[in-house]
Amino acid sequence: IYQFHQRNGFACVLLSDVLELVQFLFVVTFSTFLLCCVDYDVLFATRPLNHSHVPERAKVTLPDAVLPAPQCARRLRGSGWLLFLLVLAGAVWLCRLVTALRRLVGYWEIRSFYIPVPRACPAQEELCNHSWQSVQARLLALQRRQPLCVPRRELTELDIHHRILRFRNYTVAMVNKSLLPVRFRLPLLGPVVFLTRGLQFNLELLLFRGPAALFQNTWSLRPQVKRAGARRALARGL
């Protein structure tokens, strides 16, 4: 519900995901075109070659530097590493497509929740006019009248915030307790903090989303993690 509100409803979510997929395809296609289908010697006028069969002239235009389609295809087929990268890019795009479809199914369910219960949440057409605080207040009121999937009779703002920020709170706590390897002591420079997006992604994958993760879903810890006697074995497995 929070993500649905922050992304301004189902239509905006759908448009955003479709445009991200199209953007990825455009970047890959245009990069391949620049690598295989442009004669840079002609473009930079280091070789007097004209593909448009127009009498030679001083000014070089873009059509002069674009190779014919058969020659472009031959250059593409002759580059093994480029074909490998294109296959890899296709696999990444398919993974992103599957992820987007799964996410859209979840957002469609949230949309179905917004529409039939207008007193609980504002209609999705009005989302941009409502703050998250107002949506949250309606959810708390709905929980008192008609309990949701949360196994608690009374919900508070803190309960909702804990669910939304659960992973982030755990990450911050582990950094504060020096459990994550983000601080290093370098010669001459002294202590430095190193946490790139790639390292953060891998840590989140290990701790929150992988097969040995602490959580069994987006908010609930696995039961064995709560048993003090099993922690050493779990730590070795992780």
Sequence and secondary structure as in RCSB ss.txt:
>XXXX:A:sequence
IYQFHQRNGFACVLLSDVLELVQFLFVVTFSTFLLCCVDYDVLFATRPLNHSHVPERAKVTLPDAVLPAPQCARR
LRGSGWLLFLLVLAGAVWLCRLVTALRRLVGYWEIRSFYIPVPRACPAQEELCNHSWQSVQARLLALQRRQPLCV
PRRELTELDIHHRILRFRNYTVAMVNKSLLPVRFRLPLLGPVVFLTRGLQFNLELLLFRGPAALFQNTWSLRPQV
KRAGARRALARGL
>XXXX:A:secstr
 HHHHHTTSHHHHHHHHHHHHHHHHHHHHHHHHHHHSB HHHHTTSS   TT     SS  HHHHB  HHHHHHH
HHT HHHHHHHHHHHHHHHHHHHHHHHHHHHHHHHHHHHTT TTTS  GGGGGGS HHHHHHHHHHHHHHS  SS
S SS  HHHHHHHHTHHHHHHHHHHHTT SS EEEETTTEEEE   HHHHHHHHIIIIISTT SBSSSS B GGG
G GGGHHHHHHH 
